[in-house]
Amino acid sequence: MSKSWDKKLVEIYVEMTRDYQGPLLIDWILEYVKPGSSVLELGMGPGKDLEELQKYYRATGSDSAPDFLHRFRAFHPHADVIYMDAVAMETDEKFECICSNKVLMHLTREELKDSLREQNRVLTSDGTLLHTFWSGSGEEEHEGILTVSYSNEELKAIFQSEFEIVHIENYQEEAEGDSVLVVAKKRG
Ligand SMILES: C[S@@+](CC[C@H](N)C(=O)[O-])C[C@H]1O[C@@H](n2cnc3c(N)ncnc32)[C@H](O)[C@@H]1O
């Protein structure tokens, strides 16, 4: 299992992203997933995406770092947020969409494949996946946290073993084309 973020790392990330206005999942998801659908967000972190998703969807937030969950619950006591590891995905619930924003890149390539197998199990038969990654090649480790970058071709190959790719595009988070969005559906 990949290392869960500790309290110090959670605090650093919250500070680092406090005023950050990057692209959010809601900027894309409305095009692919009907409002009112059940949506599971993996690796919600501080919860900026979740706050927007909850306005349109029956959204459940999740993370494997308990400190992100405690922090979000302190501000949103009634929010639907749960502990979930993106690889083990220990749930019997089904969701019409599973999404994440810069999360699955913290898994090893093998863990990403395991996660997609689990996501296939947890997704409804006409369900949609929407995930973002850093674009590029190679891996780096910082403070014990792995980050893997992917080319579009590599992501296509990995997703296509379980899903049908609906859309893949590069977009800008910090520099032109530095990020990739993948939208995929269950095979019919
Ligand atoms: C770069 S942050 C992104 C947070 C948030 N999605 C955002 O856009 O600000 C990565 C997030 O992935 C979570 N994470 C890392 N590995 C995970 C795993 N195996 N399962 C679930 N969440 C994980 C971390 O706890 C952290 O919240």
The ligand as a Gaussian input file, in Angstrom:
#p B3LYP/6-31G(d) Opt

LIG

0 1
 C       -1.552000      16.037000      -4.712000
 S       -2.754000      15.716000      -3.469000
 C       -4.249000      16.140000      -4.336000
 C       -5.353000      16.467000      -3.388000
 C       -6.626000      16.995000      -4.066000
 N       -7.174000      16.029000      -4.977000
 C       -6.347000      18.299000      -4.773000
 O       -6.518000      18.366000      -5.996000
 O       -5.932000      19.247000      -4.082000
 C       -2.803000      13.957000      -3.430000
 C       -3.885000      13.388000      -2.545000
 O       -3.931000      11.982000      -2.760000
 C       -4.100000      11.337000      -1.514000
 N       -3.584000       9.974000      -1.677000
 C       -2.315000       9.571000      -1.904000
 N       -2.256000       8.231000      -2.007000
 C       -3.528000       7.777000      -1.859000
 C       -4.128000       6.489000      -1.860000
 N       -3.399000       5.376000      -2.022000
 N       -5.470000       6.400000      -1.667000
 C       -6.223000       7.523000      -1.483000
 N       -5.707000       8.765000      -1.465000
 C       -4.382000       8.890000      -1.650000
 C       -3.304000      12.192000      -0.536000
 O       -3.665000      11.959000       0.796000
 C       -3.688000      13.580000      -1.046000
 O       -4.902000      13.998000      -0.494000

